[in-house]
Amino acid sequence: MNVTLRKIGNSEGVILPKDVLDRHNLKAGDQLVLTEDADGLTLRALHDDPEAFEKKMQIARERMKKYETAYRALAK
């Protein structure tokens, strides 16, 4: 599929067709990841994983509890 790089304000961007957005469950404001390699550019959706987030939060809570004294001392 061909798309055209267009001037958008002081930047340039690509307009994605509605059917592509619908297929990938994307909407305005969603974040995309742009990677560059020898073959060109790749654009992929950055979908948040609620389970991964909760796991990270659990680890953070454990660390905060374990090192509470040190964090309080550093906060002074």
MIFI-634660 format. One line per 4 residues: their letters; for each residue x, y, z of N, C-alpha, C. Coordinates in pm, whole numbers, plus 50000, padded with zeros to 5 digits. Layout:
BEGIN
a	X/Y/Z/X/Y/Z/X/Y/Z; ... .
END
This chain:
BEGIN
mnvt	50084/49884/50000/50000/50000/50000/50089/50123/50000; 50062/50215/49916/50137/50340/49907/50064/50450/49981; 50138/50527/50058/50087/50646/50124/50184/50759/50093; 50138/50882/50111/50218/50998/50077/50258/51074/50202 .
lrki	50383/51114/50209/50432/51199/50316/50376/51338/50292; 50308/51395/50394/50241/51524/50376/50287/51624/50481; 50279/51749/50445/50311/51858/50537/50195/51872/50635; 50226/51868/50766/50126/51885/50870/50181/51988/50968 .
gnse	50138/52111/50957/50193/52219/51039/50340/52238/51006; 50425/52239/51109/50570/52252/51088/50637/52117/51071; 50558/52009/51071/50613/51874/51061/50566/51809/50932; 50601/51685/50917/50553/51606/50805/50503/51474/50859 .
gvil	50400/51418/50797/50342/51296/50848/50279/51213/50739; 50234/51096/50778/50168/51003/50687/50024/50987/50734; 49930/50995/50642/49790/50973/50673/49761/50825/50647; 49714/50755/50750/49683/50613/50735/49536/50597/50698 .
pkdv	49506/50512/50602/49367/50492/50560/49282/50435/50674; 49154/50472/50675/49061/50430/50779/49053/50279/50792; 49052/50207/50681/49042/50061/50690/49164/50000/50760; 49282/50059/50742/49402/50011/50811/49390/50038/50960 .
ldrh	49344/50159/50995/49325/50193/51136/49225/50098/51202; 49116/50069/51132/49013/49979/51186/49067/49838/51206; 49142/49787/51109/49197/49651/51118/49291/49635/51237; 49362/49743/51269/49461/49737/51377/49411/49802/51505 .
nlka	49282/49834/51507/49219/49892/51627/49294/50016/51675; 49324/50107/51583/49396/50230/51615/49303/50349/51602; 49333/50453/51682/49256/50577/51674/49351/50693/51701; 49305/50813/51677/49387/50933/51699/49436/50935/51843 .
gdql	49563/50962/51861/49623/50968/51994/49695/50840/52034; 49669/50729/51965/49741/50604/51995/49888/50622/51959; 49974/50552/52032/50117/50561/52006/50161/50449/51912; 50255/50484/51825/50314/50389/51732/50465/50387/51753 .
vlte	50528/50276/51722/50673/50263/51734/50731/50261/51593; 50824/50350/51566/50891/50356/51437/51031/50301/51453; 51063/50197/51376/51199/50142/51377/51258/50155/51239; 51388/50174/51238/51460/50193/51112/51568/50086/51103 .
dadg	51577/50022/50987/51684/49924/50964/51732/49938/50821; 51817/49849/50778/51876/49858/50644/51770/49848/50533; 51658/49779/50561/51553/49762/50460/51456/49879/50452; 51459/49967/50551/51367/50081/50550/51308/50107/50687 .
ltlr	51180/50147/50689/51111/50184/50811/51001/50084/50841; 50977/50061/50969/50867/49976/51013/50788/50054/51118; 50658/50052/51104/50569/50120/51197/50479/50015/51260; 50476/50010/51394/50389/49913/51460/50318/49979/51577 .
alhd	50204/49925/51611/50125/49978/51721/50191/49946/51854; 50181/50038/51947/50230/50017/52082/50106/49996/52169; 50067/49869/52184/49949/49836/52263/49993/49808/52406; 49927/49873/52499/49957/49851/52640/49902/49716/52683 .
dpea	49980/49644/52758/49940/49514/52811/49907/49531/52958; 49778/49527/52995/49739/49549/53136/49806/49452/53233; 49824/49327/53192/49888/49229/53280/50034/49264/53304; 50103/49307/53199/50244/49345/53213/50257/49467/53304 .
fekk	50166/49562/53289/50169/49682/53373/50147/49644/53519; 50049/49560/53546/50021/49520/53684/50140/49445/53744; 50206/49363/53664/50325/49291/53713/50435/49390/53750; 50456/49491/53668/50557/49593/53697/50521/49671/53822 .
mqia	50393/49703/53838/50349/49775/53958/50369/49691/54083; 50344/49561/54075/50365/49472/54189/50512/49470/54229; 50600/49462/54132/50744/49465/54158/50783/49597/54224; 50729/49708/54173/50759/49839/54230/50711/49847/54375 .
rerm	50591/49798/54403/50539/49799/54540/50629/49717/54634; 50672/49601/54587/50761/49516/54669/50892/49588/54699; 50950/49651/54598/51077/49722/54617/51060/49840/54710; 50950/49913/54695/50926/50029/54781/50913/49986/54927 .
kkye	50844/49875/54950/50826/49825/55086/50961/49776/55142; 51035/49701/55061/51162/49645/55106/51264/49754/55140; 51268/49859/55057/51368/49964/55075/51309/50095/55128; 51198/50085/55202/51129/50203/55251/51219/50295/55333 .
tayr	51298/50237/55422/51387/50317/55507/51489/50394/55422; 51547/50327/55326/51647/50393/55239/51581/50503/55156; 51462/50479/55104/51394/50581/55025/51361/50703/55109; 51319/50680/55233/51286/50793/55321/51411/50875/55350 .
alak	51525/50808/55373/51649/50878/55399/51693/50959/55278; 51677/50901/55159/51716/50971/55037/51624/51090/55006; 51501/51081/55052/51404/51187/55023/51429/51313/55106; 51511/51303/55210/51537/51420/55298/51624/51522/55229 .
END
